[in-house]
């Protein structure tokens, strides 16, 4: 998603990624579900949700499900895709265990650019 003007903070991306996963799995995301998924307290999620709403990535009303905007869905999909590529790369190319690859991918997805991660995905496709 190189057309996005800037990357979110690591924390904001983690919240958006969790919201994206929950929306994919359940069709919606609640503050309590995000808190459980990320193992944080609900006030932390509420603060993050307000920030994401200010960025135009989600819509949120108290006690209502969190909804991704089109921009938010695209960004969440991009972060989820990047995480998947990194995890696969670390297992299939680098030989890490799936557990270690998961931990490393969570860190790396915030350091590498989307373009660098796409290059890794292209290498995966060449291997497969």
C-alpha positions in Angstrom: 0.0 0.0 0.0 2.6 2.5 -1.0 0.0 5.0 -1.8 -0.7 5.5 1.9 1.1 8.7 2.9 2.6 7.5 6.1 2.8 4.5 8.3 1.0 4.3 11.6 2.8 3.8 14.9 3.6 0.2 15.8 0.8 0.2 18.4 -1.8 1.7 16.1 -0.9 -0.9 13.4 -1.3 -3.7 16.0 -4.7 -2.5 16.9 -5.8 -2.1 13.3 -4.5 -5.5 12.5 -6.5 -7.0 15.4 -9.6 -5.2 14.2 -9.0 -6.4 10.7 -8.7 -10.0 11.9 -11.8 -9.8 14.0 -13.8 -8.2 11.2 -12.7 -11.0 8.8 -13.6 -13.8 11.4 -16.7 -12.4 12.9 -17.9 -9.7 10.6 -17.4 -7.1 13.4 -15.0 -6.1 16.2 -15.9 -5.0 19.7 -13.6 -3.2 22.1 -13.7 -6.2 24.5 -12.7 -8.6 21.6 -9.7 -6.4 20.6 -8.7 -6.2 24.3 -8.8 -10.0 24.6 -6.9 -10.6 21.4 -4.1 -8.2 22.3 -4.2 -8.9 26.0 -4.6 -5.3 27.0 -7.2 -3.4 29.0 -10.3 -2.0 27.4 -9.3 1.7 28.1 -6.2 1.1 26.0 -8.3 -0.1 23.1 -10.7 2.8 23.5 -7.8 5.3 23.3 -6.4 3.5 20.2 -9.8 3.3 18.6 -10.3 7.1 19.0 -6.9 7.6 17.3 -7.8 5.3 14.4 -11.1 7.1 14.0 -9.3 10.4 13.8 -7.1 8.9 11.0 -10.2 8.0 9.1 -9.5 4.2 9.4 -12.5 3.2 11.4 -15.8 4.4 12.6 -16.6 4.0 16.3 -19.5 4.8 18.5 -19.5 3.8 22.2 -21.0 0.3 22.7 -21.3 -0.2 18.9 -19.1 -2.5 16.9 -15.9 -1.0 15.4 -16.2 -0.7 11.7 -13.4 -0.4 9.2 -13.7 2.4 6.6 -12.6 1.5 3.1 -9.2 3.2 3.8 -9.0 1.3 7.1 -9.9 -2.0 5.4 -7.2 -1.5 2.8 -4.6 -0.6 5.5 -5.6 -3.5 7.7 -5.5 -6.0 4.8 -2.0 -4.6 3.9 -0.7 -5.1 7.5 -2.2 -8.6 7.7 -0.7 -9.5 4.3 2.7 -8.2 5.3 2.6 -10.3 8.5 1.6 -13.4 6.6 4.5 -12.9 4.1 7.0 -12.3 6.8 5.9 -15.4 8.8 6.0 -17.6 5.7 9.4 -16.2 4.6 10.9 -16.8 8.1 9.6 -20.4 8.2 10.1 -21.4 4.5 13.3 -19.5 3.7 15.0 -18.8 7.0 14.0 -22.1 8.6 12.6 -20.7 11.8 10.0 -22.6 13.8 6.4 -21.3 13.3 6.4 -20.1 16.9 9.6 -18.1 16.5 8.6 -16.8 13.1 5.3 -15.4 14.6 7.2 -13.5 17.2 9.8 -12.2 14.7 7.2 -11.3 12.1 5.3 -9.1 14.7 8.5 -7.1 15.2 9.7 -7.0 11.6 6.4 -5.9 10.1 6.9 -2.5 11.7 10.5 -2.1 10.7 10.4 -3.1 7.0 8.6 -1.1 4.3 5.7 -2.6 2.5 7.8 -2.6 -0.6 10.6 -4.6 1.1 8.0 -7.1 2.4 6.5 -7.4 -1.1 10.0 -8.3 -2.4 10.2 -11.0 0.2 6.8 -12.2 -1.0 8.0 -12.3 -4.6 10.9 -14.5 -3.5 8.5 -16.8 -1.8 6.5 -17.1 -5.0 9.7 -17.9 -6.9 10.5 -20.7 -4.5 7.1 -22.2 -4.7 
